[in-house]
Amino acid sequence: MSIGVSLARAVCLALVLGSVGAGAQVPASVPGVADRMTGDVSPVHDPAIIKQGDTYYVFSTTSQTNQPPGLIHIRTSKDLSTWKTTGAVFTAIPDWAKREISGTKGLWAPDISYANGQYRLYYSISTFGSNHSAIGLATTPTLDPTAPGYGWTDQGAVIVSPRGGDYNAIDPNAFTDTDGKAWLTFGSFWTGIKMIRLDPATGKALAGDKTVHSLARRPNPGAIEAPFLTKRGDFYYLFASNDFCCRGANSSYYTVVGRAKAVTGPYLDYDGKPMMDGYGQIVLHGQLDKTKRWRGPGHPALLNDGGREYIVYHAYDARNKGVPTLRIQSMGWTADGWPVARP
């Protein structure tokens, strides 16, 4: 596909969304969140966000060498702007994960959701460049550490991708469709973004259904990962990140989206071209940042906060040694149903 064409269209959509009388369906929102963010916003990689009560919680990738101690750091905020590190989900890598994925040094790419009376945090275990990976699950009845019952319980593996297979079980995202079916999307490189059914009661893989659905892929070297599913109106929307992360200010990561009438796809871009053929409408890209400070924006998560919608992601700060940093932007929708990240 032509990134230039898609990028130009993303700019046009943003201009339309911001213009008076354009007919865009834009929820009430507070623009400029990213510019007001302070506190513990870096290093943050692969953020996942949820709100409980009056507090926002962000979970992110951590390795054993990160400080403060702990794995899957937790950051909290009352206003989305001022953030503080308040703890971690794990004190150490679970024993099952160390046995399954030898050499793993951290827990990656968490996903947070609430279902069946519990908060469910899915997390990834892998080593860089390998597709022998696993996705695990930890649960807690509350995110408030001062509340009765607080505490994370590891539930073990959800899915493992063996060496020699054609997909990579990292970057999970849990989603429940309009029929009440629970799904887990995941994937990084290899043959792209996949999806399996979950048991709604447990959050684990649904027994008796071994189907692995394919949702999106890109040509060799297959640089697509970090899926996030949402539903709006008649469409399911699949967000994903293309190209390369983890290279500091030289990262070429960017975020795309496609939509489908069925949760299993096919997901198509603005021009009706399939994500299974490498297409996708651009939502976040370093070239959309007028300051040229924020490079490689990707690994998105969405937050619907009482009708106000936000896209949450990390980007690499070119003014601070390329450190991955938490970013949050308000998100609106065009009249014909395409998401646009607002300044």
N, C-alpha and C positions, 0 to 999 in steps of 0.2 A: 504494500500500500504506500501511498505518498504521505509521509509525515507532514510535509509542507502544506498540502491541501487540508489535511485534518486540523493542523494547528491554526491555519487561517480561518477555518470555520469556527474553531473554539473562540477565537478573538471576536468574530462577528456575533456569535451567540452571546458572549459577555456584553458586547456593546448594546445588543438588542435588549438584554435583560435589564441593563442599567438605564435605558432611555425612557422618557416619559411617554405614556400612552401606547407602549408597545404591546399591551395585552398579555404580558407575561404573568404566569400564575406564581407569584412570589409570596411565600409566607412571611409574616412579620418577623423581622430579624434585626440584629444589631450588627452593622458592618464594622469592619476593621478590628475584629477580635485578635488576629495574628499580630498586629502592630502593638497591641497593649499587653502582650504576654510577658510575664516576668517570673522570677523564682527558679525552681528546679526544672527547667525546660530542656536541659541537655546534660549528658548525652541521652537522647531518647531515640530508640529505633523500633520500628514496627508497633506503633501505639494502638491499643484497643481501649474503647471508652464506654462508660455506662454511668447512669445517674441513679443514686439511691437517696431518697429524701431530698435534702437541700445540698447534697455533696456530689460532685463529679469525681469519678475514679478513672485513672489511666494506668494501664498495665503495659509493660514493654519488655523487649528482649534484654537479657542480661547474661553475662558470662561469669565464670568463677573469679575472674580478675577484677570485675567491676567493683566500685565502691559507691555507697556503703555495702556491707556484706548482704548476702541473700540473693535469691534468684527470682526473676519476674518481679521487678520493683513496682511498687504501688505509689502513685502520685495523686494528690487530692487537691481540689479547688472548690470554692464556693461560688465563683463567678466566671469560670473558664479562662480567666486572665492570670491570676496569681496562683502558682503551683508549688507544692511542697512534697518532698519525698517522705512518706509516712510508714514505710515498711516493705515487706516482700512476701510473696506467697510461699516460697520454699526457703529453708535454710541450707539445703543441699540437693543435688540431683537425686531423684528417687532411685532406689536400688535396681528396680526392674529396668529402668532406662539405661543405666550404666551397663547392665548385662546385655541388653538388646543391641545397643549402639555403642560399641567399644570406641573409646577415645573421645566421646562427647565432652565438651567443656562448658556447656551452658544450656539454657532453655530459651528457645526462640519463639518469636511471632505468636504471642498469646491472642486469644479471642475470648471475649466475655459476653455472657448473655444470662437471662433469667428464665427458668422454665421449671415447672413442676415443684414450685416452692423452694428452689435453690438457685444460687448463682453458680454458673458452670464456666470454668476457665479451661479452655483447650490450649495446649501448648505443644511445641515441636521439639524433637530431639534428632540431631543429625550431626554430621561433620561436613565441613565446607567442600562442595564439589561432589559429594556422594549422594546417591538416591536410596541408600539403605538407611531409611529414616522411620520415625514413628511419631504419632500424635497421641498425647496423653490427655487425661481429664482430671481436674481437681474441683471440688465443690465446697461450698460453705452456705449456711442458711442466711447469712448477712454479711455485708461488706464493712459494717461499722465495728471496729475493734473493741469498742466499749460496750457493745450490745451482748446480751446473754446468747450463748451458743456460737459466738464467733470462733472460727477456726477452719482452716483448709484441710480437707481430707482427700488424699490422692486416690483416684479410682483406677489407676493403671492405664494400659494401652487401649486405644480406640481402633487404630488401624496402623499396620506396619507395612512399609514398602520394601520388599527384599531386593538385594543386589541382583542385577540382571533383569529386573522388571522394567516397564516402560513408563512409569510415573514415579513421583516423589511425594511422599506423605509428610509435607510440612505446610506451613501457612494456613491453618484451619480457620473456617468461619462457619458457625452454626446458624441455621435459618429454618423457620417454620412457615410453610406455605399456607395459602388460604383454605386448603382442605384439611389443615391440621397435621400434615405430614412433616416430620423433622428430617433435615438434611445436613450434611457436612460437606462444604466445598473446601478444596485444598489444591495444592500443586505448585511446583516450581521447576521450570525448564523441562527437560525430557519431552513428553508428549502433552504437556500443558496442564490446564485446569480441569480437575475431576470433581465428581460429586457422588456421595453414597447416602443411603438412607440411614437414619438413626432411630433408635427406640426412644420415643418421647418420654417414657417413664424413667429411663436410666441415663439417657444421653450417650449411650454406647452404640456401637454398630448394631443394626437391626438383624437379629438372627434369622437366617433363612433367605436373606436377600443379599447376594454377593455381587449384584450389578454395580459396575463402576461407570458412571456416565461421563462423557467427554463434553466440556462446555466451550473451551477456547484453547487455541494453540498458536504457535508462531513457527515460521520456518527456522531451520538450523541457524544459530545455536539454540533456538527454542526459548528465547529470553522473555518469558511471561510468568508471573507469579502473583501471590498475595490477593486472592479473590475476596470480594465482599458482595453479598447478595442483599437486595432490598426489593420491596414491592410498592408500587405507587400506581393508583388507578388500575388500568387494565394490563399493565406490564410488570414483569420482573426485570430488574436491572442488575447486570453483572459488572462490577468494577474490577479492574486488575491493573497490575503494574508491568510495564514493558521495559526492555533493555536492562542496564546494569546498575545495581546499587553498590554500596559498600566501597566506593572509591573516592570518598571525600568530595571535595569540590569538583572532581572530575567525573562524578557519577552522572550517568545518562538516563537514569530512571525517569519515567513519566507515567501518568495515570490515564487509563482509557475506560470507556463504558460501552456496553451494548445492551439491547433489551429484547425481550421475548414474551410471547403470550403464554407459553408454558414454562414451568420452572426448569425443565430439562433442556430447554432451548428449542430451536436454534436462536442464539443471541446475535443480533444484527446491529450494525452501526447506523449513523444518520442516513447514509446512502443505501441502506439495505444490504450491505456486504457483511458476510459472516465472520464472527470472531474465530471460528474454527479455521478460517483461511488467513488469519493474522491481522484482520481489520479491527477497528475500534475507534470510537469518537473520543478525542482528547478532552480531558477535564482539567488536569494539572500538568504543567510543563514548565521547566526552568525559563523558557523563552517568553512565557506569559508574565513573568515577574519583571516589572519595569525597573526595579532596582538592580537586577542581575545578582542579587545577593544569595538567593535561595535556589540551590541546585538539586537536581534529582528528586523532585517531590513525588513520593509514592507510599506504598503500603497503606491504602486508605481504610478508614472506618467511618461510618455515618452515625450521627446522633440526632434523634428527633426529640426535641425538648419542648413539649407543649406547643407544637406547631412551628417552632423555630428549628430550622435544620442546619446542620453543620457537617463539614467534611474535615476529618482529623487525619493527619498524616505526619511523616517525618520528611525533612529536607536538610540538605547539607549546607552549613553556613560558610560561605566563601570569605566572610570577614572574621571568622574564628576557626581557622585551620581545618575547615571542612567538617566540623563536628556535627553529627546528626542531632537534629533539634525538633522538638514538638511544635507542630504548626496546626492552627485551627482557623478555618474560614467559614463564614456563612455560606449557605448554598441555596440557590433559587432554582426555579424550573421555568423553562420557556413555555409559551402557549401550546406548542406541539409536543411537550413532554420530554424535554432533554435537560439534564442537570447542568448547572453552571456554578462554578466556585466564584464567589464574589470577593472583591478586595477586602 
